[in-house]
Amino acid sequence: MEEVVVIVGAGPSGLATFACLKQLNIPSIILEREDCYASLWKKRAYDRLKLHLAKQFCSLPHMPYPPNTPTFVPRVEFIKYIDCYVEKFDINPKYNRSVESSIYDNQAKKWNIEVRNLVTGRVEHFVAKFLVVATGENNKGYIPKITGLEGFGGDILHSSEFKSGKEFVGKKVLVIGCGNSGMEISYDLSNHGASTCIVIRSPFHIVNKEIIWLGMNLLSYLPLWLVDYITLSLARLTYGNLTKYGLHRPAGGPFELKVKLGRSPVIDVGTVERIKQGKIKVCPEITKIEKSNVEFNNGEVQQFDALVFATGYQSTANEWLKDYDFILGKDEMPKNKFPSHWKGTNAVYCTGLSQRGLAGVSFDAQKVADDKIALILKSNKRKN
């Protein structure tokens, strides 16, 4: 089957790209491995999850949130928003399609895409003039290698499998990872009566939603360094010195680190207060695991019933994008830095790999649609 644009992935990135292309009357199809769109949000997100930024920074192109939507959108409300988005733009992905290879044909100037139909088992072939990698940063849960992990006697799960702390009432749980997911899962576990510990290895910034909302708005009027200064001053007033609790701030400011490294500050939902109260215990790096015993690098050993890895995700695009070097590096992230990251050579693009959340998704989708695709198509029509 020959297509104009093939989009791989029906998460927010793929849906936004389809919608932007449709606004310009550019035909495209979406290939999705799962049996639904936005599968990460529908199947692999914990119950209490909310968008960490205010709604004005988290809408998709051409459709703002309804006025009555909460400022910080809960998971259920975001799924409703996505459902409305799909309906509005009449998006119909081809589900249960696992892309196994994508190779660029230099002679034909087209992409040859081999796809496994997970329902029938048959291999399907697509040819596209343009290819969009929209599988995102959160494609596959990452669990680091730890000595003895395979012999752990309790439950092991990635944060994408975690739903609610009510499943761990009365159990002792260790959360590995101190990003937004790790801190929020720790809070949820503590709320439901689990004896909760969290491994914190690296410095990070902690702010609340009000502080981050203010900072995001100030960026439109003030230089980044000044916004960081204001943000950090408010954080210190709010939380005080957290060093004695095992929480350390990095050298760069929160927005500086986001721009330079794609590293987001942790938006506190109440976890810091639980740590101060001793209801959530901070632990250092793990050295090894023996059955149900976890040893830390300070020599302490504790027994746990479950381990929750909030250690992030990996992109898997390089596994099927055989000519990934046109746009991605070996780390499966864009070769070019923001804001030029979204475009590669030989008619390949990527969306949702800028480490800038849903705002980055919208930016990428609009850039792809506004590129020269429409002009190229018109030029080809004239030649024919």
Disulfide bonds with the S-S distance in Angstrom:
none
